[in-house]
Amino acid sequence: MTKIDLTSIKAVDVHCHPYIANEEPYSPEEYLRKLSLSVLPNMFKKAKEGSSIKIFPGMNMYMQITIQRLARYFGCQPILEEVVAKRNEEAKDFTAFTQNLFKNVKLEGMVVDFGYPTPPLSKDDYQRLTGVPIWEVYRIEPVMVRLRESHETFGAFIEAYREDLKVALNRKHVVGLKTIIAYRSGLEIRAKNEQMAKDQYEEFRLNDRARAKELRDYCLHVAMEECTNFNKVLHIHTGFGDGEVVLPKASPSFLIDLLRQEKYAETKVHLVHGGYPWMEEAAFITSILPNVYLDISLQNPFVGHGVERIISQVYELAPFDKVMYGSDAFTVPEMNWLGVLLFKECFERVLTDWIEKGYTDKDMAVEIAEHMMYKNFERVYSDYI
C-alpha cells in the first residue's frame, strides 16, 4: 500500500485570530473552556463527585483528540489533568512554548483577523510571540461601530468609512477586508439602496448590534468595491460560528446572486470556514466562479474526526487550486498546532484512499496537498506577501 506522509509539508493558516500569552496555570475546566467555541461561561463546570474522571461536562470529540495528541507530544498519559499540568509547566515560557508547537507541525505563516478579541491586540507583539510571518485581514464591522460615534449623518459616516477602508488596504501587510455580516443580518445581500441605508443609520447609531440590514448590506457593497479597486481579497464569514450567528441565513448559497454580479466579476472573494456545514454549496460556488475561494477553518479542527469526511466532500466539487488550509484558532497556540496536525493526519488518509482506488497517483496526491497547505495561498495572495 502506498501511504502518503505530509509531515514535511509546510502550512500557512489563512484564517485565525491572535491571543495574549496565557502564562497563568489553568484548571482542567478552564482549559476546556479555552478550547471550546462556546462563549457561555457556564458550559464547563467542575465534574460532580462520583462522575467519570475521564469525561468532563461539555467535553466533545475535538477536545478528546486534543488531549490525545498533546499527551503524545508531552510524553504523558492522555488524561485531562495530566495534560493540563504538563501544558501549564511548558507555558511558563509562553513564547518558546508557542514557537516549539508551530515548528513541530511546520506552521510557517498566518493570515490573522485582529477584529477578535477586543480590544485589538498588537500585530507586532503577536508576530514576535509566534515567530512566523503574519498578514492581516481588516474587519469592517469594528470600523462601522467606531465611526458611528463621531458622525451624525449617514453621508459623513459613509465617506469616513470608505476612506478608512482605503487607508487600511493601502498597507502592504493587509491582504484584504473581512465581514461578519452573517452574525448581524445574514448573508442574503440585497442591492445597494442608499435611501433605505440612510433611514436605518440612526437606529445603528443607537445600537451597534441593530440588524439594520439595508445599512449593513450597503457597507458590504462598499467593502467589495474597495477590494476590487485595490485588487485585494474580501473575506466573508460563512456557516457556523459562535452563538450570535444568524444561522438560517448563514449558508454561502445566499451569496451567489451577489457574487454573480458583473461589477464584481474581478473581485477576489474568500469564503471563510468554507460555509460549514454547507460546504458543498461553498465548493459548488468555487467551481463556477473564477475568483471565489474557500478555506476549511473552524470545520478544522473543531469537528474532530469529521475533518476527514469534510476534506473528501469539499473536493467532490471544489477545484484543487481553490481550497486553502485554515484553523480559526483563537485562544491558545494548541489550536493552531492541532489544526495542522489533525488536518495532515486526515488528509493523508483521504489521499491514500484515492491512490488505492486509482483516482490519482502519489505524485499528484502530494501536489494536491501542497496546494491546499500553502501554494494556493501564495498564488492568490502573491502581490502582498
Phi, psi and omega per residue, in radians:
M1 nan 2.320 3.076
T2 -1.477 1.996 -3.134
K3 -1.834 2.317 3.106
I4 -1.490 2.376 3.092
D5 -2.148 2.019 -3.075
L6 -1.820 0.135 -3.027
T7 -1.063 -0.507 -3.071
S8 -1.526 -0.087 -3.102
I9 -1.474 2.288 3.137
K10 -1.275 2.804 3.124
A11 -2.246 2.462 2.932
V12 -2.060 2.135 -3.117
D13 -1.532 1.957 -3.019
V14 -1.535 -0.020 3.032
H15 -2.711 1.970 3.055
C16 -2.790 3.130 -3.078
H17 -2.244 2.761 3.124
P18 -1.453 2.953 3.064
Y19 -2.650 2.726 3.110
I20 -1.478 2.806 3.104
A21 -1.164 2.004 -3.139
N22 -1.775 1.500 -3.044
E23 -1.525 -0.284 3.125
E24 -1.258 2.478 -3.118
P25 -1.165 2.529 3.106
Y26 -1.767 2.567 2.878
S27 -1.386 2.850 3.096
P28 -0.955 -0.724 -3.136
E29 -1.150 -0.722 3.113
E30 -1.117 -0.654 -3.123
Y31 -1.180 -0.742 3.075
L32 -1.064 -0.667 3.114
R33 -1.092 -0.682 3.114
K34 -1.143 -0.577 -3.127
L35 -1.358 -0.293 -2.954
S36 -1.510 2.678 2.958
L37 -1.374 -0.253 -3.072
S38 -1.206 2.425 3.066
V39 -1.798 0.116 -3.117
L40 -1.537 2.141 -3.031
P41 -1.158 -0.404 -3.090
N42 -1.695 0.219 3.122
M43 -1.133 -0.610 -3.069
F44 -2.045 1.979 -3.119
K45 -2.057 2.804 3.091
K46 -1.110 2.348 -3.137
A47 -1.045 2.435 -3.139
K48 -1.232 2.602 3.127
E49 -1.049 2.307 -3.136
G50 1.657 -0.160 3.121
S51 -1.492 3.026 -3.109
S52 -1.050 2.396 3.096
I53 -1.402 -0.170 -3.101
K54 -1.660 -0.574 -3.072
I55 -1.908 1.958 3.099
F56 -1.594 2.669 3.078
P57 -0.977 2.263 3.114
G58 1.594 -0.194 -3.115
M59 -1.168 2.399 3.082
N60 -2.218 -3.048 -3.019
M61 -1.168 -0.669 3.109
Y62 -1.037 -0.734 3.124
M63 -1.165 -0.679 3.096
Q64 -1.075 -0.731 3.101
I65 -1.117 -0.709 3.101
T66 -1.019 -0.794 -3.139
I67 -1.105 -0.767 3.138
Q68 -1.076 -0.807 -3.077
R69 -1.263 -0.636 3.091
L70 -1.184 -0.637 3.093
A71 -1.064 -0.703 3.086
R72 -1.129 -0.723 -3.124
Y73 -1.152 -0.740 -3.095
F74 -1.468 -0.313 -3.074
G75 1.300 0.733 3.129
C76 -2.265 -3.125 3.111
Q77 -1.281 2.546 -3.136
P78 -1.384 1.020 3.108
I79 -2.053 2.321 -3.002
L80 -0.882 -0.854 -3.079
E81 -1.076 -0.695 3.132
E82 -1.182 -0.755 3.140
V83 -1.105 -0.775 -3.129
V84 -1.136 -0.673 3.107
A85 -1.098 -0.778 3.094
K86 -1.099 -0.754 -3.131
R87 -1.088 -0.761 3.136
N88 -1.059 -0.670 3.128
E89 -1.180 -0.818 -3.131
E90 -1.120 -0.640 -3.036
A91 -1.339 -0.003 3.051
K92 -1.062 -0.601 2.962
D93 -1.845 1.494 -2.928
F94 -1.168 -0.614 3.127
T95 -1.128 -0.842 3.123
A96 -1.104 -0.713 3.120
F97 -1.029 -0.843 -3.133
T98 -1.091 -0.872 -3.049
Q99 -1.207 -0.571 3.077
N100 -1.160 -0.698 3.079
L101 -1.071 -0.792 -3.106
F102 -1.126 -0.741 3.122
K103 -1.138 -0.597 -3.108
N104 -1.037 -0.584 -3.106
V105 -1.955 0.147 3.134
K106 1.044 0.740 3.002
L107 -1.429 1.973 -2.925
E108 -2.130 0.275 3.077
G109 3.077 2.703 -3.109
M110 -2.563 2.463 2.920
V111 -1.725 2.089 -2.937
V112 -2.026 2.345 3.009
D113 -1.672 1.835 -3.136
F114 -1.457 0.113 3.084
G115 -1.269 -0.255 3.037
Y116 -2.408 2.355 0.002
P117 -1.391 3.046 3.079
T118 -2.032 2.544 -0.100
P119 -1.146 2.739 -3.041
P120 -1.038 2.503 3.062
L121 -1.508 2.854 -3.105
S122 -1.369 2.242 3.091
K123 -1.076 -0.782 -3.101
D124 -1.112 -0.731 3.117
D125 -1.113 -0.722 -3.101
Y126 -1.213 -0.627 3.105
Q127 -1.169 -0.669 3.080
R128 -1.133 -0.650 3.130
L129 -1.124 -0.815 -3.037
T130 -1.428 -0.527 -3.131
G131 1.316 0.263 3.117
V132 -2.210 2.757 3.084
P133 -1.058 2.459 3.141
I134 -2.244 2.319 2.995
W135 -2.017 2.679 -3.044
E136 -1.967 2.476 2.908
V137 -1.940 2.223 -2.925
Y138 -1.643 2.016 -3.048
R139 -1.397 2.341 -3.023
I140 -1.465 -0.513 -3.057
E141 -1.102 -0.721 3.065
P142 -1.086 -0.541 3.077
V143 -1.117 -0.800 3.130
M144 -1.052 -0.779 -3.130
V145 -1.110 -0.769 -3.113
R146 -1.149 -0.763 -3.040
L147 -1.310 -0.435 -3.141
R148 -1.114 -0.457 -3.093
E149 -1.278 -0.402 -3.042
S150 -2.036 0.098 -3.132
H151 -2.286 2.023 -3.039
E152 -1.344 -0.532 -3.067
T153 -1.897 2.660 3.114
F154 -1.042 -0.747 -3.117
G155 -1.049 -0.780 3.128
A156 -1.168 -0.665 3.123
F157 -1.089 -0.847 -3.094
I158 -1.153 -0.675 3.125
E159 -1.097 -0.780 3.132
A160 -1.194 -0.655 3.133
Y161 -1.094 -0.841 3.131
R162 -1.082 -0.724 -3.134
E163 -1.137 -0.691 3.110
D164 -1.061 -0.764 3.123
L165 -1.115 -0.673 3.128
K166 -1.102 -0.762 3.131
V167 -1.060 -0.775 3.139
A168 -1.109 -0.795 -3.085
L169 -1.200 -0.341 3.078
N170 -1.287 -0.278 -3.126
R171 -1.363 2.313 -3.058
K172 -1.020 -0.737 -3.034
H173 -1.367 -0.184 3.099
V174 -1.517 1.974 -3.038
V175 -1.582 -0.149 3.123
G176 2.962 -2.997 3.110
L177 -1.907 2.804 3.074
K178 -2.362 2.488 3.039
T179 -2.153 2.509 3.001
I180 -1.992 0.648 -3.128
I181 -1.021 -0.396 3.072
A182 -1.076 -0.432 3.107
Y183 -1.444 -0.357 -2.990
R184 -1.834 -0.868 -3.080
S185 -2.462 0.041 3.089
G186 1.611 3.010 -3.006
L187 -1.688 0.084 3.093
E188 -1.452 1.492 -2.974
I189 -1.534 2.199 3.137
R190 -1.620 2.965 3.087
A191 -1.112 2.710 3.112
K192 -1.038 2.277 3.076
N193 -2.343 1.680 -3.014
E194 -1.081 -0.723 -3.092
Q195 -1.150 -0.781 3.140
M196 -1.180 -0.646 3.071
A197 -1.101 -0.748 3.118
K198 -1.080 -0.707 -3.129
D199 -1.126 -0.467 -3.101
Q200 -1.638 -0.056 -3.035
Y201 -1.131 -0.705 -3.117
E202 -1.127 -0.669 3.076
E203 -1.057 -0.733 3.125
F204 -1.169 -0.640 3.104
R205 -1.083 -0.627 -3.113
L206 -1.394 -0.463 -3.083
N207 -2.588 1.841 -3.055
D208 -1.221 -0.190 3.073
R209 -1.734 0.100 3.120
A210 -1.019 2.562 -3.129
R211 -1.063 -0.854 3.026
A212 0.621 0.939 -2.958
K213 -0.992 -0.829 -3.092
E214 -1.113 -0.647 3.098
L215 -1.164 -0.792 -3.120
R216 -1.158 -0.698 3.088
D217 -1.075 -0.730 3.136
Y218 -1.058 -0.796 -3.131
C219 -1.141 -0.595 3.084
L220 -1.148 -0.715 3.083
H221 -1.051 -0.735 3.115
V222 -1.062 -0.732 3.120
A223 -1.096 -0.717 3.109
M224 -1.129 -0.706 3.121
E225 -1.070 -0.757 -3.104
E226 -1.273 -0.620 3.041
C227 -1.093 -0.675 3.086
T228 -1.092 -0.796 -3.114
N229 -1.088 -0.642 -3.087
F230 -1.655 -0.019 -3.071
N231 0.954 0.727 3.054
K232 -1.999 3.138 -2.881
V233 -1.865 2.352 3.026
L234 -1.658 2.092 3.065
H235 -1.628 2.211 3.128
I236 -2.083 2.108 3.040
H237 -1.119 2.240 3.096
T238 -2.292 2.578 3.068
G239 1.378 -2.709 -3.066
F240 -1.043 2.786 3.001
G241 -2.827 -2.417 3.046
D242 -1.503 -3.019 -2.956
G243 -1.157 -0.189 -3.101
E244 -1.431 -0.264 -2.991
V245 -1.028 2.459 3.058
V246 -1.396 1.433 -2.908
L247 -1.026 -0.714 -3.134
P248 -1.119 -0.288 -3.124
K249 -2.089 0.485 -3.067
A250 -1.773 -0.088 3.121
S251 -1.217 2.426 3.100
P252 -1.102 -0.284 3.112
S253 -1.046 -0.467 3.114
F254 -1.191 -0.295 -3.100
L255 -1.516 -0.185 -2.899
I256 -1.121 -0.643 3.106
D257 -1.125 -0.697 3.087
L258 -1.089 -0.838 -3.038
L259 -1.241 -0.371 3.123
R260 -1.492 -0.078 -3.132
Q261 -1.114 2.424 -3.068
E262 -1.037 -0.645 -3.081
K263 -1.196 -0.283 3.112
Y264 -1.877 0.293 -3.093
A265 -1.073 -0.507 -3.123
E266 -1.777 0.035 -3.109
T267 -1.374 2.211 3.065
K268 -1.392 2.189 -3.125
V269 -2.181 2.348 -3.092
H270 -2.064 1.970 3.141
L271 -1.450 1.761 -3.089
V272 -1.216 2.400 -3.100
H273 1.228 0.116 3.085
G274 0.934 0.443 3.055
G275 1.291 0.124 -3.065
Y276 -0.864 2.280 0.191
P277 -1.605 0.236 3.125
W278 -1.733 0.832 -3.043
M279 -1.207 -0.450 3.092
E280 -1.136 -0.669 3.089
E281 -1.090 -0.781 3.116
A282 -1.096 -0.745 3.132
A283 -1.088 -0.710 3.109
F284 -1.099 -0.773 -3.133
I285 -1.055 -0.737 3.120
T286 -1.158 -0.440 -3.107
S287 -1.383 -0.291 -3.102
I288 -1.995 -0.294 -3.117
L289 -2.030 2.081 -2.934
P290 -1.151 -0.416 -3.064
N291 -1.917 0.356 3.109
V292 -1.925 2.320 -3.084
Y293 -2.242 2.916 3.067
L294 -2.457 2.746 2.963
D295 -2.121 2.950 -3.087
I296 -1.934 0.434 3.116
S297 -1.171 2.759 -3.056
L298 1.258 -0.990 3.030
Q299 -1.046 -0.450 2.934
N300 -2.056 2.133 0.109
P301 -1.777 0.156 -2.882
F302 -1.280 -0.223 3.050
V303 -1.689 0.130 3.005
G304 1.054 -2.164 -3.080
H305 -1.121 -0.283 3.110
G306 -1.209 -0.203 3.129
V307 -1.005 -0.681 -3.131
E308 -1.072 -0.801 3.112
R309 -1.074 -0.740 -3.072
I310 -1.147 -0.756 3.109
I311 -0.966 -0.824 -3.129
S312 -1.093 -0.743 -3.121
Q313 -1.177 -0.722 3.134
V314 -1.038 -0.729 -3.092
Y315 -1.398 0.026 3.002
E316 -1.122 -0.518 -3.123
L317 -2.257 -0.617 -3.015
A318 -1.208 2.341 3.059
P319 -1.115 2.649 -3.106
F320 -1.093 -0.434 -3.103
D321 -1.659 0.244 -3.074
K322 -2.047 -0.067 -3.034
V323 -1.986 2.375 -3.088
M324 -2.233 2.635 3.137
Y325 -1.311 2.483 3.029
G326 -2.790 2.955 -3.095
S327 -2.267 -0.592 -2.966
D328 1.139 0.406 3.071
A329 -1.018 2.502 -3.033
F330 -2.652 -0.058 -3.134
T331 -2.250 -0.638 -3.074
V332 -2.477 2.644 -3.109
P333 -1.141 -0.344 3.077
E334 -1.043 -0.530 3.096
M335 -1.121 -0.828 3.099
N336 -1.033 -0.766 -3.103
W337 -1.130 -0.901 -3.116
L338 -1.111 -0.614 3.112
G339 -0.937 -0.864 3.135
V340 -1.184 -0.816 -3.066
L341 -1.064 -0.886 -3.110
L342 -1.154 -0.718 -3.121
F343 -1.088 -0.769 3.124
K344 -1.108 -0.740 3.110
E345 -1.005 -0.836 -3.092
C346 -1.206 -0.704 -3.136
F347 -1.147 -0.643 3.084
E348 -1.014 -0.759 -3.122
R349 -1.184 -0.697 3.113
V350 -1.100 -0.844 -3.101
L351 -1.147 -0.710 3.104
T352 -1.062 -0.717 3.113
D353 -1.117 -0.710 3.110
W354 -1.073 -0.713 3.137
I355 -1.145 -0.796 -3.139
E356 -1.038 -0.599 -3.122
K357 -1.510 -0.022 3.110
G358 1.359 0.322 3.114
Y359 -1.334 -0.479 -3.117
T360 -2.740 3.012 3.048
D361 -1.929 3.073 -3.023
K362 -1.110 -0.762 -3.112
D363 -1.058 -0.768 3.135
M364 -1.191 -0.647 3.122
A365 -1.055 -0.772 3.119
V366 -1.129 -0.679 3.114
E367 -1.106 -0.729 3.095
I368 -1.054 -0.772 3.138
A369 -1.106 -0.759 3.136
E370 -1.108 -0.645 3.090
H371 -1.117 -0.782 3.118
M372 -1.096 -0.801 -2.965
M373 -1.305 -0.574 -3.113
Y374 -2.765 -0.492 -3.024
K375 -1.184 -0.656 3.116
N376 -1.131 -0.711 3.051
F377 -1.032 -0.852 -3.085
E378 -1.096 -0.567 3.122
R379 -1.348 -0.855 -3.084
V380 -1.142 -0.628 -3.067
Y381 -1.862 0.386 -2.996
S382 -1.040 -0.507 -3.078
D383 -1.321 -0.201 -2.997
Y384 -2.129 0.025 -3.068
I385 -2.033 nan nan
